[in-house]
């Protein structure tokens, strides 16, 4: 759906996006993660045919960037970082204006459908300037979707929202994913990315890594099982002589054990520990947050050995 | 053409909800029509023919100032308003072309300016007839009509071009309005000279002013179109 090949954008001496190579599949929610100033918005602007790359090339929805820009803009929807609504105009007028610019067939019907879908129908005649932040963001998302784009770019969709409004918007994004629609989500809300995205890319002017969140975690940290013991039983970790155990770390009454295939190996591990006299209270998998992964890769944490 | 019309209608819809714009489009013409009628009444009562001509010329000048001033507020709010509301990027993300956007914004200011000016002139003629009895023959001459119907659109175009250039660099509507008001003054200088003439405006003067405005508008619009490119708007505009 989106393929970039050494896509680069410079502003004078500043390299905002450096040789980006990316492939985003149809129907996936793709998280584009990076700190402020990483070049995420510049990337979205290039992919939405708003600004030209300095070098490199890309195809968006099967169309070549720089050759079919107008057609690309017809096939993508963009939610900018700020909702960007005409405050003096009503929700109805805001949407109708954009529906007409996209030459949507029967624009009034389409606007009505989206206002109802986003539960804004009852306030359709109120000026958008009087809406709450959450309502404005919903209206902006409705505007980005009006022409039913194949690709939806969402730039920090929950950045300025309170937790309640952010949840509403996140739930909404989840419902937007279809087999036909690709969602390109720029965010530095890592919890949001972890929950919503099929794959994520870590980006800071250059692409650092890309993959499914869980796979990235496994690649970086491996899989680890945590065994909570009722009593410390010193030395039990040294007696754990199973060949599949990759590492054992003791944290007070807990054993953190590195494994390749916990689904198969955990039962054997638990049996062996019981044989060794351990009284097991809980067994769970150690989940490293995407935040840790992000901080380790972008900078800010000590990278684990 | 369709998207151009969509932009035009949106601009007007927004303008109708903006008090600053409404003041410029409705109250300013009313004030200037009132002053013109007063000038004519004053001229009719004057015994000195030279003084009479100067007063009539001043009256005409008001109808050449209006098309330059009316578009200021519309054009300033049309551009600075988009910046202030952060609506430019969503707008540019649609399939609209740079030229359609530019023309939509420009015509949204030029058309009301010209129409309001002509309507004001009509009102001036009507009110003068009612109050003074008849419109003085010196004012309904070919040079007068050529000025009002020929120069008004050029003045409005020049004014819009200047305002769009200024607004692209401004983030505050009031500052843009004030700066634009100064920047359009060169276009009005020949009109100020008119009003001090001791002879009535003639066609040669009108043609000269028309020529100057045509060249000035072409230059200003050329630069305004260059500034009105997606890339420029998103990366260079303040």
Interface residues (C-beta under 8 A of the other chain):
Chain A: X11 X45 X48 X50 X51 X52 X70 X71 X73 X74 X76 X77 X78 X80 X82 X83 X84 X85 X86 X87 X88 X89 X93 X97 X98 X100 X101 X102 X103 X127 X140 X143 X144
Chain B: X2 X3 X6 X7 X10 X13 X14 X17 X18 X85 X86 X87 X88 X89 X90 X91 X92 X93 X94 X95 X96 X97 X230 X231 X234 X235
